[in-house]
Amino acid sequence: MEKCYCTKSELDLFTTSAIQLAIDLSSFVEFHPVASISDNNTIEFLISGLGESYFDLSHLFLHVQARIIKENGEAFKDDDKCGPINYLLNTMFAECHILLNDRQILSENNYAYKAYIQSMLFHSELSQKILLSAGLFVKNTAGKFDDVTLTDAGLNKGLRKRWDRVKNGKVFDMCGILHTDIGTESKLLINGTSIRIRLFKTKNEFSLLAAAGNYRLQIENISLHVRKCEISSSISGSA
């Protein structure tokens, strides 16, 4: 059997370190919907592919400011009891469609369920408490999912904690990732490729839990944040 000789890292005194020169600069860019979001069940973003920049779709974040109001438009009162379902940032959307250069490559028809299942199966308890909590993720009490009592006597402690963040009709913030397959792509999206993302809201009866009364989720502001990379001219071929 041939012997394989090696050295030790302590003797790597004259080794030249690799220097990354392919990406000159990267930053997050904010995009707003292409149309008004008032009373609109479809929210669409367009990320233009013009220019020399590449996009990193593994760093794609959604920021939402919303509040819960009565169905007739009246503001919440102290005695109104209505809370959101778990992980509202993503479960408030029934479908997610993604198009590259106006060609549809992804259609998630059960997006809310996919996002919730992934949050439960592929995130540690620490990640759920810290990272996903920004998207209003708070676990429901086991066996008490159907308990919508928002008082001290309520048995679903997770729903009560989420209600504490949204009660009295105040505007609340949510931020987090989109659960799309294209978001797992580690390679950058080449320049000249436009990205169109369409989100379809779920019904209020699905996303809101209340023992009595009719309520609706009103989005005050929503934006998409994507990492944009400026590539070295030696890679992109630009002068």
N, C-alpha and C positions, 0 to 999 in steps of 0.2 A: 504493500500500500504506500503510495507516494505521500510524502510529508508536505504540508502546506505551511509556509512560514508567514508570519505577520509581524507587524510592528505595533506600537501602542500610541494612543492619542497624545500622551505626554511628550512624544518625540516629534510630533507634527509641528516643528518650530518654523519651518519655511514653506508650509503649505499656503497656496494662494486661495483666498476666499472668493467664492462666486459672488458677483455683483449683479443685481437685477436692474437691467437697463431697458427692458421692453416696454414697461408701463411708466410713462413720465409723471402722470398725475391721476388721481382718482378722487371723486367726490360724489355726494348724494344729491340728486336733482329731484325737485318736487314737481309733480304733474297734477293738474286739476281736471275734473270731468269736462268733456267736450260740450255738454249741454247742462242746463239748469237741473238741479236735483230735487226741486220742490215737487212733491206729489208724483214723483217719477219712480217707477219700480225697476227701471233699467239704468244702470250707471256705467258709463263708458269712458275709458281713458285711451288716449292716443299718444304713443311715444314715437316721435318722428325719427326716422333713420338718417336724416340729412346730416352731412358733416362727416368728420373723420373719427368720431368717438365710437367706442365699443361699449356695450352694456353688459353688466354682470347680473344675470337674472337670478342668481342664487342669493342676491342681496336685494330683495324686493319686499317692501314694507307698505302696509296700509295704515293710515291714520284717520280716525273717525271721531267727530264730535257730534253727539246726539243727545236727545232727551225724550222722555216718555210723556205724552199728553193724552187727554181724553179724546175719544173718537170725534167729538164735536168741535175740537180745537181748544177747549178750555184747558187752563193750566191745572196742574196737580194741586190737590189740597192735602192737608196734614193727614186726613183720614183715608186717603186713597191708597189702596194696597195692590200694587202691580209690580212684578219683578221680571227681569229678563231670564231667558234660558241660559244654560251654561255656555261659556265661550262665545258670547254674543258677537264679537268682532267678526267671526267667520260663520257662525251658525245663522246669522241674519240674512245670509245669501243662499238661495236655493240652487243657483246654477252659476258656473263660471266658464266663459268662452274666451279663448285666446287665439288671435290671428296674427300671422307673420306675413307682411306684405299683402294683407287682405285675403290671405288663404287660411282658413280655419285649420288649426293643427291640434286643438284641444277643446273638448266639450265635456264639462263635468256636470252631469244632470242631477247628481245627488251630492252636491258640493257640501252642504251643511253636515250631512252624515259622515262624509269622508273626513272633513276637518275635525269633527268631534272624535271619531274613532282614532285618527292619527294622534291627536292630543292625548288620548288615554293610553295608547299602546306604545308610542315611540318617544315619549318624554318621561324623564324621571320625575319623582315626586318633587325634588328640588326645582327642576325646570318648570314644573306646573305652578309652583308657588311663587316663583320669581319672574321667569320669562313670560309665561302664558297669562299670568294674572293681569298684565297690562292690557290683554284682550278680554278682560272680564271673565277669566276662567277661575271658578271656585267650585270644587267638587260638591255634588249633591250628597246628602246623607244617604247612605246605603239603605235601600228598602223604603225610602220616603220620597221618591221622585214625584209622586202624585200629590204630595202634601203642599198646597199653595197657601197655607196659613201664614201670613206675614205679621205675626204677633209673637210675644214671648212664648206663647204656648205652641208655636209652630215647631214641627219636628224636623223639617228640612233646613238645617243650619246653613247649608251652602246658598240656598235661595235667599235666606235672610241677609247674608253678608253681601250678596250682589245687590239686593234691594237697598241696603244702606248706602251704596255708591250712587244710586240713581233716584232716590226718593225725593219727593217735593218738586218734581219736575225740573230739577237742576240739570244743566248741561254737563255731561261727563265725557271724558276722553278715553279712547281705546287705540292701541297701537300694537302691531304684530305682523307676522309673516302671512303670506297667502299660501294655502296648502295646494299647490299646483305641481304637477310632475315636472314642468319646465323649470321650476324653482330649484330642482335638485341637480340641474346641469352645472357642472363646475367650469366648463369652457365659456369664454365670452362670446356674446352675440356680435357677429361681424357688422361693420358699419354698412349703411345703405339698406338696412332691414327695419322697417317700421313695425311697431308692436301695438296691437289693439286688444284691450282687455275689457270684456263686458261682464258686469256683475248683475245678477237678477235677484231682487229682494224676495224673501219669503213673506208669507202672509203674517199679519200681526198676531193672529190666533196661534201661530206656530212659535213665534219668537218671544211672545210675552205671556206671562202666567199671572192670572188673577182669579180669585174666587167669585167675584161679581164685577159687573161693569165692563164697558168696552174702551179699550185704549189702543194707541198706535205709537209706533216708533218714528220719531221725526229726526232725520239727519240734518244737522245744521251745517256741517262742513265735512268734506271727505277729500283726501289727497293720497297720491301714490308716490312713494319715494324709491328711486332706483339708483344703483351705483353706476356712475358713468366713468369710463376709463379713457384717458388720453394716451394713445399708443405712439411709441417712437416711430419716426419716419422710416427707419431702417426696416421696420416690420410692416407698417401700413403701406409703404411704397409712395407716400406723398412727398413732394419736394420740400 
